[in-house]
Amino acid sequence: MKPDVLVTLKALLPTPQGVGVFLSDGLKTIAIFVDPYVAAAITMFAQKVRKPRPLTHDFIVAMLSGFGARATKVVINDLKGDTFFARVYLLQESELGRGVVEIDARPSDSIALAIQQKCPIYVAAGVWDHAEDATWALQQAREQQGGTAAGEGKGDGQ
């Protein structure tokens, strides 16, 4: 069984389908299309923007923290048609011991939490192999925008 592929956030680009979140291992890049609201949250976390009030992902992290849990990694674990699926892995530690909890989540929310919590983002090997290489699309968008894209080079997911 091949290991999961560690990826980093390369860019967020507006498209007719929403916002493309480009994830790369340095050789291949995949695009996951997300709604503009979660894309805005990912951008804020990647650029370390301070917010006057907690956003939804801040609230989730505060709740998890209250239970002694934190995100340790995200895995984009499935691809059906054009839809990606993800799992968030939480580590809960208390006086009673440690436990890992795995939660089904949208990739967009998973990526936002990973960037915010500085935990790694992985793509399951089978998903990575099956997903279309979007390196060309990212390069084309960079050329059209003059070389940079929103969120580019920010938040490496680790």
MOQUINOR-V595127 format. One record per residue. N is the residue number from 1. RES is the residue in one letter. PHI is phi in degrees with one decimal (NA if undefined). OMEGA is omega in degrees with one decimal (none if undefined). BURIAL is + if it has 16 or more other ideal C-beta (glycine too) atoms within 10 Angstrom, else -. Layout:
n=N res=RES phi=PHI omega=OMEGA burial=BURIAL
n=N res=RES phi=PHI omega=OMEGA burial=BURIAL
//
This chain:
n=1 res=M phi=NA omega=-179.1 burial=-
n=2 res=K phi=-75.1 omega=179.1 burial=-
n=3 res=P phi=-72.8 omega=174.2 burial=-
n=4 res=D phi=-61.8 omega=-177.0 burial=+
n=5 res=V phi=-98.9 omega=176.5 burial=+
n=6 res=L phi=-75.8 omega=-179.0 burial=+
n=7 res=V phi=-126.1 omega=174.8 burial=+
n=8 res=T phi=-126.3 omega=176.8 burial=+
n=9 res=L phi=-75.6 omega=179.9 burial=+
n=10 res=K phi=-96.1 omega=-176.3 burial=+
n=11 res=A phi=-169.7 omega=168.7 burial=+
n=12 res=L phi=-123.8 omega=-176.6 burial=+
n=13 res=L phi=-132.1 omega=176.0 burial=+
n=14 res=P phi=-67.1 omega=178.7 burial=-
n=15 res=T phi=-138.8 omega=175.6 burial=-
n=16 res=P phi=-61.9 omega=-179.6 burial=-
n=17 res=Q phi=-89.3 omega=-174.4 burial=-
n=18 res=G phi=131.7 omega=177.5 burial=+
n=19 res=V phi=-119.5 omega=177.0 burial=+
n=20 res=G phi=-85.4 omega=174.0 burial=+
n=21 res=V phi=-99.5 omega=-176.5 burial=+
n=22 res=F phi=-99.5 omega=179.6 burial=+
n=23 res=L phi=-115.6 omega=-175.2 burial=+
n=24 res=S phi=-140.7 omega=171.3 burial=+
n=25 res=D phi=-100.9 omega=-178.1 burial=-
n=26 res=G phi=100.4 omega=178.5 burial=-
n=27 res=L phi=-114.1 omega=-178.8 burial=-
n=28 res=K phi=-126.4 omega=178.1 burial=+
n=29 res=T phi=-129.1 omega=173.8 burial=+
n=30 res=I phi=-115.6 omega=178.6 burial=+
n=31 res=A phi=-118.5 omega=173.9 burial=+
n=32 res=I phi=-118.2 omega=-177.4 burial=+
n=33 res=F phi=-92.4 omega=-174.6 burial=+
n=34 res=V phi=-128.0 omega=178.7 burial=+
n=35 res=D phi=-73.9 omega=-175.1 burial=-
n=36 res=P phi=-60.6 omega=-177.4 burial=-
n=37 res=Y phi=-71.0 omega=177.9 burial=-
n=38 res=V phi=-71.7 omega=176.2 burial=+
n=39 res=A phi=-60.4 omega=177.7 burial=+
n=40 res=A phi=-63.5 omega=178.4 burial=+
n=41 res=A phi=-65.3 omega=178.6 burial=+
n=42 res=I phi=-59.6 omega=179.9 burial=+
n=43 res=T phi=-61.1 omega=179.8 burial=+
n=44 res=M phi=-62.1 omega=179.0 burial=+
n=45 res=F phi=-67.1 omega=-178.6 burial=+
n=46 res=A phi=-64.5 omega=-178.6 burial=+
n=47 res=Q phi=-95.1 omega=177.5 burial=-
n=48 res=K phi=54.2 omega=178.6 burial=-
n=49 res=V phi=-74.6 omega=176.7 burial=-
n=50 res=R phi=-84.2 omega=-177.2 burial=-
n=51 res=K phi=-108.7 omega=-179.3 burial=-
n=52 res=P phi=-69.7 omega=179.9 burial=-
n=53 res=R phi=-135.2 omega=179.9 burial=-
n=54 res=P phi=-66.5 omega=172.5 burial=-
n=55 res=L phi=-89.2 omega=-177.0 burial=+
n=56 res=T phi=-54.3 omega=-178.7 burial=-
n=57 res=H phi=-67.5 omega=174.6 burial=+
n=58 res=D phi=-63.9 omega=179.4 burial=-
n=59 res=F phi=-62.5 omega=178.9 burial=-
n=60 res=I phi=-60.1 omega=-179.7 burial=+
n=61 res=V phi=-63.9 omega=178.0 burial=+
n=62 res=A phi=-63.3 omega=177.7 burial=-
n=63 res=M phi=-64.2 omega=179.1 burial=-
n=64 res=L phi=-59.3 omega=179.8 burial=+
n=65 res=S phi=-59.0 omega=178.0 burial=-
n=66 res=G phi=-60.6 omega=177.6 burial=-
n=67 res=F phi=-97.4 omega=178.4 burial=-
n=68 res=G phi=74.5 omega=-177.9 burial=-
n=69 res=A phi=-118.1 omega=175.2 burial=+
n=70 res=R phi=-149.8 omega=177.5 burial=+
n=71 res=A phi=-72.6 omega=178.5 burial=+
n=72 res=T phi=-111.2 omega=175.4 burial=-
n=73 res=K phi=-167.0 omega=175.9 burial=+
n=74 res=V phi=-125.3 omega=176.2 burial=+
n=75 res=V phi=-127.6 omega=170.5 burial=+
n=76 res=I phi=-78.1 omega=-164.6 burial=+
n=77 res=N phi=-108.2 omega=-178.9 burial=+
n=78 res=D phi=-155.8 omega=177.7 burial=+
n=79 res=L phi=-143.1 omega=177.9 burial=+
n=80 res=K phi=-122.3 omega=-173.7 burial=-
n=81 res=G phi=66.8 omega=177.1 burial=-
n=82 res=D phi=-104.6 omega=-175.4 burial=-
n=83 res=T phi=-105.0 omega=176.5 burial=-
n=84 res=F phi=-91.4 omega=176.9 burial=+
n=85 res=F phi=-127.8 omega=-176.7 burial=+
n=86 res=A phi=-144.2 omega=174.5 burial=+
n=87 res=R phi=-130.6 omega=173.9 burial=+
n=88 res=V phi=-106.5 omega=178.5 burial=+
n=89 res=Y phi=-103.0 omega=-179.9 burial=+
n=90 res=L phi=-112.1 omega=173.2 burial=+
n=91 res=L phi=-108.2 omega=176.9 burial=+
n=92 res=Q phi=-110.8 omega=179.1 burial=-
n=93 res=E phi=-124.8 omega=176.7 burial=-
n=94 res=S phi=-150.4 omega=178.6 burial=-
n=95 res=E phi=-64.2 omega=179.4 burial=-
n=96 res=L phi=-87.6 omega=178.9 burial=-
n=97 res=G phi=134.8 omega=-178.1 burial=-
n=98 res=R phi=-120.6 omega=176.2 burial=-
n=99 res=G phi=-152.1 omega=177.1 burial=-
n=100 res=V phi=-107.0 omega=178.1 burial=-
n=101 res=V phi=-119.4 omega=-179.2 burial=-
n=102 res=E phi=-111.4 omega=-175.3 burial=-
n=103 res=I phi=-124.0 omega=174.1 burial=-
n=104 res=D phi=-71.4 omega=-178.6 burial=-
n=105 res=A phi=-152.9 omega=173.8 burial=+
n=106 res=R phi=-66.6 omega=177.2 burial=+
n=107 res=P phi=-57.9 omega=-178.8 burial=+
n=108 res=S phi=-61.4 omega=178.5 burial=+
n=109 res=D phi=-67.1 omega=178.9 burial=+
n=110 res=S phi=-62.5 omega=179.2 burial=+
n=111 res=I phi=-64.6 omega=178.5 burial=+
n=112 res=A phi=-58.7 omega=178.9 burial=+
n=113 res=L phi=-63.7 omega=-179.6 burial=+
n=114 res=A phi=-63.0 omega=179.5 burial=+
n=115 res=I phi=-65.3 omega=-179.5 burial=+
n=116 res=Q phi=-62.9 omega=-175.0 burial=+
n=117 res=Q phi=-91.6 omega=178.7 burial=+
n=118 res=K phi=57.4 omega=175.6 burial=-
n=119 res=C phi=-111.7 omega=-174.1 burial=+
n=120 res=P phi=-70.0 omega=175.1 burial=+
n=121 res=I phi=-113.8 omega=177.9 burial=+
n=122 res=Y phi=-120.3 omega=170.7 burial=+
n=123 res=V phi=-122.2 omega=178.6 burial=+
n=124 res=A phi=-56.4 omega=-175.0 burial=+
n=125 res=A phi=-54.7 omega=179.6 burial=-
n=126 res=G phi=-64.6 omega=177.3 burial=-
n=127 res=V phi=-68.0 omega=-179.8 burial=+
n=128 res=W phi=-58.5 omega=-179.0 burial=+
n=129 res=D phi=-65.7 omega=-175.9 burial=-
n=130 res=H phi=-84.6 omega=-176.4 burial=-
n=131 res=A phi=-70.2 omega=179.1 burial=+
n=132 res=E phi=-66.6 omega=175.4 burial=-
n=133 res=D phi=-76.1 omega=-177.4 burial=-
n=134 res=A phi=-104.6 omega=179.0 burial=+
n=135 res=T phi=-55.4 omega=-179.7 burial=+
n=136 res=W phi=-61.7 omega=-178.4 burial=-
n=137 res=A phi=-67.4 omega=178.1 burial=+
n=138 res=L phi=-65.2 omega=179.0 burial=+
n=139 res=Q phi=-61.8 omega=179.4 burial=-
n=140 res=Q phi=-62.0 omega=179.2 burial=-
n=141 res=A phi=-64.7 omega=178.3 burial=+
n=142 res=R phi=-62.4 omega=178.9 burial=+
n=143 res=E phi=-64.2 omega=179.8 burial=-
n=144 res=Q phi=-69.8 omega=-178.2 burial=-
n=145 res=Q phi=-95.6 omega=178.7 burial=-
n=146 res=G phi=85.5 omega=170.8 burial=-
n=147 res=G phi=111.7 omega=-179.0 burial=-
n=148 res=T phi=-129.1 omega=178.8 burial=-
n=149 res=A phi=-133.5 omega=-179.7 burial=+
n=150 res=A phi=-56.0 omega=177.7 burial=+
n=151 res=G phi=78.6 omega=-175.9 burial=+
n=152 res=E phi=-62.8 omega=176.7 burial=+
n=153 res=G phi=75.4 omega=179.9 burial=-
n=154 res=K phi=-105.6 omega=173.3 burial=+
n=155 res=G phi=53.6 omega=-174.9 burial=+
n=156 res=D phi=-88.8 omega=177.2 burial=-
n=157 res=G phi=74.5 omega=179.6 burial=+
n=158 res=Q phi=-119.7 omega=none burial=-
//
